[in-house]
């Protein structure tokens, strides 16, 4: 497969290890993986799992994106997404500018409706459309917040910043996602909305999770719970956000191989979900019994319990209308389990399903790309479907 060597994460790990002046054995002593596993990953005989990448990034004090190769600029240009990043950066940077006196602003209710539409587009994985619509809306809502500040308009601006975070994360611009989280905190504070602030802590924790900073991630989850204490919101809304925080903690603990904490956090989230039901209407979290089950699957994947993960996947029933982005993520997790257990045909089918559901999300998902690389390594021949998938994803 032309270009695969340049794209391999293992190659980048070897390069960064050498820049740090470490041998393979020296790096292996700093991560929870054996020298044999590290050597096989660097040589391309084993897949570079997201947890191994995070561990290496943490040990070498570099961003995980340095190892994964994100953002994938060639593919972004093909999808005409690269040109949309600069306007998003600019609208996030101009947050503190007053609007010109003649600037016309629509009613807040219309702006809030458009902000909800953006959230809906991202969850439907219509990333191009959302990325084009975001900058002008952020500009208008920012102007409204400066001209007629109030809880509703600040909440709407916080929602826009949350969409900016989602887009930046899905496309691999993690530096931009950090800026969006800072702006989200700025808006949540002015809105006086502890739920919005707690959701922001959840997202912030996941950013540290990707970099292998498990302890920091769990501390941020704890801060999110503190923000909910004494919050004057409906019980269902509080439980949905609290449950999502528990799910975030479960995944972080899973990557840290803390099975006891995983079980406890999933149990807490499950108890919340029994009261809320499917509560996707709360800050677009997709929280509910299905999301708890999906996170149980992801937790098994993070702990390399691929057999148990497949059992969890077989029991998982996704509700009608569930966010397409979440559906695709489940199939990406399933593909990794199938690849790791030698079920290569099933793994490719799961990746193809994820592609049909959410093409752009799948194309830019590091887990999907690494699973596809693993399939290429396992196959002596590259059948047409696998070859076409590899070419499409940029290998």
VOBA-21942 format. One record per residue: x, y, z of N, C-alpha, C in turn; residue in three letters. Coordinates in steps of 0.001 Angstrom, whole numbers, plus 500000, padded with zeros to 6 digits. Layout:
! residues N
XYZXYZXYZALA/...
! end
This chain:
! residues 395
500858498811500000500000500000500000500893501238500000UNK/500895501979498937501764503138498816501444504159499882UNK/502493504678500508502312505739501485502029505262502885UNK/501805503934503072501441503456504404502578503652505386UNK/503808503444504965504948503580505870505024504989506446UNK/504785505991505571504857507361506044503729507667507032UNK/502594506992506839501427507278507657501442506540508990UNK/502268505499509127502190504661510317502514505424511586UNK/501661505250512579501915505864513872503179505294514498UNK/503421504008514271504629503392514820505894504074514330UNK/505897504495513080507045505216512538507261506531513285UNK/506165507234513554506269508503514275506724508287515719UNK/506276507200516341506720506894517703508229506697517719UNK/508734505953516748510178505716516676510936507029516488UNK/510418507898515611511085509180515371511122510035516627UNK/510001510131517321509940510961518520510761510355519658UNK/510784509047519748511616508368520768513087508706520558UNK/513539508652519316514940508942519018515263510409519294UNK/514319511298518974514530512722519269514679512958520764UNK/514007512119521568514099512238523029515329511542523590UNK/516118510911522694517334510247523133517091508940523870UNK/516001508247523555515650507009524242515776505803523315UNK/516201504694523887516147503427523170514731502863523307UNK/514449501798522570513142501153522715512948500646524140UNK/513985500064524713513877499566526092513693500726527067UNK/514364501841526797514234502997527674512821503555527674UNK/512203503640526504510833504124526432509873503113527051UNK/510106501830526792509224500789527335509188500832528861UNK/510281501236529480510314501331530944509445502467531473UNK/509063503389530592508272504547531020506783504403530713UNK/506391503353530043504986503165529665504517501788530135UNK/503219501603530299502699500301530750502591499283529621UNK/503612499226528771503655498264527676505060497671527617UNK/505128496438527148506408495732527125507300496234525991UNK/508584495946526147509545496250525081509145495540523794UNK/508698494291523905508309493519522729507155494186521990UNK/506153494637522741505013495298522113505439496592521428UNK/506251497410522110506706498668521525507494498414520246UNK/508379497422520278509181497111519095508282496704517925UNK/507302495869518192506411495420517121505571496566516554UNK/505169497502517424504410498660516944505289499531516060UNK/506502499804516508507401500651515716507729500015514370UNK/507821498694514342508172497999513101506959497722512220UNK/505768498048512713504570497876511906503935496512511979UNK/504373495673512930503791494335513064502587494317514002UNK/502431495358514795501299495472515718500644496839515539UNK/499357496885515849498612498124515740498947499062516898UNK/499035500353516621499260501353517679497909501762518237UNK/497503501159519335496191501445519914496170502857520497UNK/494970503460520627494891504825521195495483504921522590UNK/495336503852523409495886503908524765497406503858524748UNK/497989503085523823499448503069523718499961504428523242UNK/499274505009522261499659506332521763499627507351522899UNK/498558507314523698498439508259524815499562508052525824UNK/499903506799526097500968506510527062502319507021526565UNK/502603506821525279503859507298524705503897508829524702UNK/502794509455524314502748510918524308502991511475525702UNK/502394510836526701502584511276528087504045511112528506UNK/504648509977528153506039509705528549507016510660527868UNK/506732511001526604507646511867525849507307513351525989UNK/506214513654526701505785515044526906505519515757525582UNK/504773515065524707504382515660523428502886515455523251UNK/502303516172522302500886515987522007500676514657521291UNK/499566514011521609499250512745520948499102512942519438UNK/498668514131519016498499514380517585499824514333516825UNK/500931514563517525502246514436516888502470513000516430UNK/501911512049517163502078510633516850501021510127515875UNK/499818510671515956498753510208515062498782510895513702UNK/499509512030513631499570512737512354498425513692512115UNK/497646513959513156496527514889513004497013516343513028UNK/496258517227512377495114516955511497495567516389510153UNK/494690515619509518495004514969508252494727515954507120UNK/495716516797506832495495517967505984495135517613504544UNK/495749516564503990495441516209502599493973515848502453UNK/493463515049503393492057514648503320491136515836503597UNK/491543516707504531490745517894504822490614518784503586UNK/491699518887502814491632519690501591490709519037500569UNK/490764517718500473489886517017499543488416517234499906UNK/488126517252501187486754517469501653486398518941501768UNK/487325519817501389487133521275501444486807521738502862UNK/487443521093503820487266521467505214488411522329505733UNK/489602522169505150490762522920505632490522524423505546UNK/489836524855504483489589526288504285488608526867505305UNK/487921525986506040486920526441507006487494526641508405UNK/488732526216508617489311526292509960489664527722510344UNK/490235528488509425490634529853509764489447530715510201UNK/488294530682509494487152531470509981486705531072511386UNK/486820529790511720486455529361513074487440529938514081UNK/488730529901513745489734530496514642489441531979514879UNK/489113532684513801488889534120513914487668534428514772UNK/486589533683514591485382533994515366485586533679516842UNK/486461532714517154486768532439518556487701533491519134UNK/488528534077518302489509535056518787488879536419519046UNK/487813536738518320487223538080518410486083538131519421UNK/486180537314520450485097537198521428484890538463522256UNK/485920539287522413485820540432523321485630541762522590UNK/485316541704521289485117542931520519483641543339520516UNK/483385544602520781482029545135520688481614545197519212UNK/480342544964518911479909545031517507479825546473517036UNK/479977546721515735479776548080515203478360548561515503UNK/478189549848515614476894550422515984475792550040514997UNK/476129549915513727475110549628512710474857548133512521UNK/475546547303513270475428545843513102474038545380513538UNK/473323544693512642471974544226512941472025542818513538UNK/471240542632514582471239541360515311469807540848515411UNK/469611539590515100468286538987515192467899538747516656UNK/466630538454516924466206538132518291466937536903518829UNK/467134536887520130467887535800520762467235534449520498UNK/465910534389520461465225533115520218465632532523518869UNK/465787533367517852466218532875516535467663532392516592UNK/468504533116517302469910532714517422470018531381518159UNK/469224531213519222469253529960519982468782528801519114UNK/467776529040518275467292527998517367468401527577516402UNK/469136528559515861470236528247514939471367527513515652UNK/471629527870516905472673527176517670472290525712517882UNK/471016525463518160470548524079518291470687523325516977UNK/470394524016515873470545523380514563471990522967514307UNK/472947523797514752474357523447514585474702522185515373UNK/474221522104516608474440520882517400473868519667516685UNK/472688519845516115472032518746515404472853518325514182UNK/473389519289513468474193518982512285475444518189512651UNK/476106518576513735477315517870514147476983516437514531UNK/475877516241515244475504514889515654475025514052514484UNK/474582514729513422474253514030512183475483513892511288UNK/476638514347511791477950514297511134477967515059509807UNK/477178516105509703477232516989508537478232518117508848UNK/479499517727508858480539518623509370480783519817508468UNK/480744519610507149480949520739506234479921521839506469UNK/478660521428506524477581522405506691477709523143508013UNK/477995522391509079478135523007510400479325523958510440UNK/480445523547509850481653524372509880481464525674509106UNK/480672525653508042480418526875507271479468527821508017UNK/478508527241508710477498528073509383477981528623510726UNK/478988527988511329479392528363512690479960529791512800UNK/480959530196512005481570531520512235480589532684512184UNK/479705532782511168478777533928511183477821533897512366UNK/477430532698512807476528532628513956477245533041515234UNK/478477532560515425479243532964516609479417534481516625UNK/479712535064515462479892536515515372478622537250515787UNK/477479536759515320476216537429515633475829537249517101UNK/476008536029517625475649535794519023476593536556519950UNK/477865536645519580478814537435520369478383538898520419UNK/477966539413519279477488540799519229476264540970520124UNK/475344540005520076474143540073520914474498540049522391UNK/475485539223522751475896539112524157476492540424524660UNK/477225541121523810477806542404524210476749543506524273UNK/475826543476523325474854544561523233473720544408524246UNK/473173543209524374472064542959525308472364541705526117UNK/473316541761527033473710540560527784472560540020528633UNK/472512538707528732471491538034529531471772536547529545UNK/471143535831530458471422534401530628471224533627529334UNK/470099533891528651469777533099527460470809533296526350UNK/471231534523526127472179534769525047473554534207525390UNK/473948534275526669475231533690527056475183532163526938UNK/474047531560527267473900530110527093473996529740525616UNK/473378530552524783473439530302523342474866530398522824UNK/475612531395523306477007531523522899477824530339523392UNK/477545529882524632478223528689525144477958527476524280UNK/476725527344523787476389526239522889477177526323521588UNK/477317527544521051478107527721519827479566527324520049UNK/480113527733521182481507527370521480481640525856521646UNK/480633525226522207480654523775522343480682523105520956UNK/479918523661520002479951523132518636481325523330518011UNK/481949524485518279483306524711517779484259523665518333UNK/484104523339519609484924522289520221484698520954519515UNK/483440520601519297483125519323518649483741519231517260UNK/483599520296516479484150520289515125485670520187515147UNK/486303520986515998487766520976516060488277519605516493UNK/487607518986517449488031517673517927487869516612516848UNK/486729516610516181486472515592515153487433515728513975UNK/487885516947513693488775517160512554490253517122512940UNK/490532516933514235491909516758514678492644518026515032UNK/491953519165515143492592520425515524492439520621517035UNK/493239519892517796493041519882519244493499521181519911UNK/494407521916519281494745523230519822493542524168519724UNK/492808524090518631491617524906518454490507524477519418UNK/490405523180519676489382522704520616489639523247522023UNK/490905523411522391491240523978523701490794525437523797UNK/490978526197522718490514527586522698488994527630522842UNK/488302526739522131486841526701522218486385526404523644UNK/487091525524524339486730525223525726486939526435526632UNK/487999527188526391488219528416527168487071529410526950UNK/486650529551525691485540530460525404484244529939526033UNK/484079528638526055482884528050526659482824528359528151UNK/483972528316528820484022528669530242483664530131530449UNK/484151530988529569483876532428529627482373532685529523UNK/481709531990528583480273532177528391479471531569529535UNK/479881530367530003479143529698531078479171530516532359UNK/480307531158532640480420531987533842479453533161533771UNK/479359533787532613478467534933532468476998534509532432UNK/476749533289531975475377532781531973474933532354533367UNK/475902532127534272475568531614535589474934530239535501UNK/475408529422534547474813528112534276475764527004534713UNK/475542526394535885476451525340536356476423524087535490UNK/475292523811534823475234522634533958476155522813532758UNK/476096523986532139476971524271531009478432524214531440UNK/478722524745532629480095524712533142480545523282533415UNK/479643522436533916479992521042534202480222520259532910UNK/479399520516531891479612519872530589480973520263530038UNK/481349521514530238482663521968529787483775521213530508UNK/483627520946531816484635520177532550484736518752532023UNK/483605518177531660483597516834531052484425516826529761UNK/484203517799528906484952517869527645486433518141527896UNK/486699518980528861488087519284529207488800518023529702UNK/488092517224530498488675515966531005489014515021529860UNK/488149514961528846488416514083527708489637514542526915UNK/489877515849526883491073516354526204492330515825526900UNK/492335515806528218493483515267528958493549513745528828UNK/492412513108528742492351511658528515493084511274527234UNK/492864512052526162493531511750524891495039511860525010UNK/495524512672525948496966512863526114497556511964527192UNK/496755511052527739497262510115528734497376510678530135UNK/496760511835530385496805512467531714495578512020532515UNK/495598510768532991494419510180533613494056510878534918UNK/495051511147535748494777511749537048494153513132536885UNK/494700513925535974494151515262535741492718515153535227UNK/492488514224534314491151514034533777490136513719534855UNK/490484512835535780489563512474536857489337513646537804UNK/490360514450538029490188515633538879489218516627538241UNK/489293516769536930488381517673536235486942517159536294UNK/486787515841536190485456515250536358484926515565537753UNK/485790515449538759485395515771540128484954517218540261UNK/485652518115539581485268519533539625483905519727538971UNK/483639518959537921482332519034537280481216518650538234UNK/481438517596539032480435517197540024480222518293541063UNK/481297518947541476481171520022542463480319521174541930UNK/480441521455540645479670522541540047478168522271540098UNK/477792520998540151476374520636540150475744520722541532UNK/476575520791542558476034520836543918475263522146544135UNK/474024521999544534473193523171544792472650523837543552UNK/472866523237542363472368523834541126470843523781541101UNK/470223524877540697468766524962540664468266524661539254UNK/468275523372538913467781522913537624466839521737537862UNK/466136521350536829465262520192536940466096518954537251UNK/465491518030538018466217516835538459466734516027537276UNK/465925515923536213466353515146535049467582515726534382UNK/467657517048534290468819517692533688470068517455534530UNK/469930517613535838471069517385536736471567515952536638UNK/470636514996536634471028513585536574471710513254535251UNK/471234513859534154471853513581532855473298514062532820UNK/473540515274533307474911515798533313475765515018534302UNK/475207514724535483475959513949536468476309512567535905UNK/475345511933535243475603510621534657476668510658533583UNK/476648511717532762477665511832531712479052512029532314UNK/479140512749533414480415512899534111480922511538534590UNK/480021510715535114480424509374535540480924508548534355UNK/480274508689533205480723507954532021482121508402531590UNK/482361509713531643483699510201531320484745509633532251UNK/484411509579533547485352509024534527485598507541534263UNK/484555506824533845484706505388533562485701505142532432UNK/485620505941531378486523505747530241487951506130530607UNK/488106507216531369489445507612531804490046506533532695UNK/489254505994533622489738504933534510490063503670533725UNK/489307503408532658489570502216531846490936502307531180UNK/491271503467530675492587503608530044493696503511531076UNK/493386503864532325494362503725533406494367502314533990UNK/493549501411533411493446500005533841492938499884535289UNK/492062500773535689491474500747537031490067500162536918UNK/489986498825536909488718498147536659487689498419537749UNK/488134498554538996487192498809540094486489500155539911UNK/487259501177539558486655502492539330485737502463538124UNK/486105501721537097485246501594535920483886501032536310UNK/483900499935537067482634499315537480481791500277538323UNK/482449500967539253481714501868540141481103503034539362UNK/481863503613538452481368504764537696480256504362536725UNK/480386503199536096479321502731535210478041502463535995UNK/478193501927537201477021501670538045476327502985538412UNK/477108504009538734476535505327539057475804505897537841UNK/476423505791536688475798506305535474474528505530535146UNK/474561504224535333473391503394535058472223503783535964UNK/472522504083537223471476504498538161470857505823537718UNK/471695506756537235471171508028536726470279507791535510UNK/470725506899534616469987506651533377468640505990533632UNK/468525505226534697467244504614535026466182505666535316UNK/466619506817535821465689507901536136465452508819534937UNK/466475509035534110466347510002533015465756509397531750UNK/465979508083531530465682507543530225466629508139529198UNK/466252508081527929467095508666526883466933510189526925UNK/467986510880527340467899512325527615468797513128526692UNK/468714512885525395469545513611524446469230515088524363UNK/468128515511524968467724516916524931468514517767525922UNK/469277517141526820470029517896527829471427518209527277UNK/471632519431526857472936519884526343473487518944525275UNK/472625518287524544473030517423523431474033516350523853UNK/473811515745525031474766514772525566474522513346525094UNK/473341513050524568472972511675524213472987510758525435UNK/472780511328526631472842510491527830471592509638527946UNK/471786508432528480470686507513528722471205506090528772UNK/470311505104528912470746503705528999471621503259527832UNK/471296503716526613472090503308525449473514503831525539UNK/473677505072525989475019505644526088475820504969527195UNK/475147504564528271475843503810529318476365502495528740UNK/475518501797527969475933500539527354477068500747526354UNK/477001501840525592478067502141524630479381502425525348UNK/479320503102526489480536503384527251481083502120527920UNK/480210501190528270480699499907528782481512499188527709UNK/481017499215526470481765498663525347483112499354525210UNK/483112500694525223484360501438525071485337501156526211UNK/484806501000527428485678500716528574486387499376528396UNK/485666498360527932486305497064527676487385497198526599UNK/487110498008525570488102498214524509489349498858525084UNK/489162499887525921490309500581526503491153499646527372UNK/490521498664528019491247497722528864491704496488528092UNK/491573496541526759491988495446525872491242494144526162UNK/490027494255526661489183493081526900488257492926525690UNK/488822492486524598488103492521523336486960491519523271UNK/487123490361523912486038489389523951484835489928524706UNK/485088490508525873484000491100526657483377492286525924UNK/484207493018525210483685494156524448482719493678523367UNK/483057492580522688482160492057521661480865491540522263UNK/480945490957523458479724490532524144478846491741524459UNK/479480492817524938478728494042525233478115494614523957UNK/478855494549522852478345495066521580477139494266521104UNK/477164492946521328476047492099520883474768492388521666UNK/474917492894522898473739493208523722473233494631523499UNK/474029495437522834473725496859522717472615497098521692UNK/471547497732522141470444498096521260470358499621521199UNK/470638500159520034470647501609519876469239502100519572UNK/468769503082520323467395503561520123467223504281518801UNK/466002504241518289465682504958517061465922506457517274UNK/466558507075516308466814508508516417468076508860517177UNK/468831507856517636470065508132518365471044508824517433UNK/471863509716517984472775510523517167473652509648516280UNK/473731510015514991474523509242514038475996509231514422UNK/476475510313515035477878510354515451478162509284516504UNK/477225509076517423477403508057518455477292506657517854UNK/476349506460516921476205505162516267477517504761515566UNK/478074505711514834479309505422514106480444505090515070UNK/480505505815516187481556505557517174481467504130517706UNK/480249503649517948480064502270518417480627501287517396UNK/480365501520516119480858500608515082482382500684514946UNK/482964501839515189484429501957515167485035501163516320UNK/484438501272517514484897500472518645484778498978518336UNK/483648498612517761483423497202517439484455496704516417UNK/484764497537515441485749497148514426487106496864515065UNK/487491497683516030488779497451516689488785496097517385UNK/487694495767518095487615494478518789487694493324517793UNK/486980493457516694486969492390515689488330492227515042UNK/489009493344514775490355493261514210491311492588515182UNK/491247492974516458492159492426517463491916490938517731UNK/490712490458517472490402489035517687490443488235516390UNK/490997488829515331491199488099514087489990488004513190UNK/488940488707513494487726488674512674487807489800511642UNK/488681489619510682489003490717509776487832491111508879UNK/487074490141508396485932490469507542484900491275508315UNK/484613490835509546483636491547510374484129492954510704UNK/485440493089510959486007494402511280485850495359510107UNK/486130494867508902485981495712507722484521496096507523UNK/483602495142507751482173495443507635481765496540508626UNK/482292496462509854481949497477510861482477498851510457UNK/483699498892509899484234500168509435483422500721508268UNK/482997499830507379482183500277506253480837500816506734UNK/480275500177507778479020500666508354479220502051508953UNK/480322502224509691480620503535510270480780504576509172UNK/481410504193508068481596505127506956480257505531506350UNK/479353504567506174478040504889505609477273505845506534UNK/477397505629507845476669506452508806477269507845508939UNK/478598507913509004479273509180509303480593509227508542UNK/480552509499507239481774509402506431482911510293506897UNK/482629511570507160483722512462507550484248512123508942UNK/483369511823509866483831511450511204484718510220511158UNK/484317509220510371485105507988510264486453508259509611UNK/486453509106508592487688509401507872488729510049508767UNK/488287510859509733489220511603510578489358511011511978UNK/488778509851512219488840509229513539490134508414513661UNK/491029508757514594492293508022514715492092506527514935UNK/491064506159515718490805504743515976490429503991514719UNK/489633504621513854489256503985512590490474503800511695UNK/491319504801511644492510504724510796493482503653511292UNK/493679503588512613494595502579513146494042501168512964UNK/492729501021513096492126499701512866492304499284511419UNK/492122500225510507492310499897509095493765499531508813UNK/494701500221509440496108499860509285496357498453509807UNK/495720498120510939495861496772511476495339495720510519UNK/494227496006509856493680495067508872494632494895507693UNK/495229495982507265496192495898506162497404495068506557UNK/497831495186507810498977494403508282498646492918508370UNK/497404492592508683497014491196508873496752490473507561UNK/496409491218506510496058490602505237497282490421504349UNK/497436489193503829498521488962502861498144489566501509UNK/496875489500501189496370490153499979495451491288500414UNK/495352492295499599494430493392499890493234493269498958UNK/492092492742499461490909492633498608490409494012498206UNK/489562494030497162489119495303496614488492496228497625UNK/487598495711498473486899496570499429487871497206500411UNK/488812496406500931489795496925501879490689497960501206UNK/491101497676499981491939498622499257491231499943498993UNK/489958499854498609489193501073498360489010501874499653UNK/488771501164500755488592501840502036489893502538502429UNK/491030501855502248492331502446502588492613503689501748UNK/492292503616500466492517504765499589491628505940499994UNK/490384505622500341489438506680500733489870507386502011UNK/490383506592502963490739507190504251492082507916504197UNK/492840507685503088494070508455502893495339507678503091UNK/495318506353502818496532505536502985497038505069501626UNK/
! end
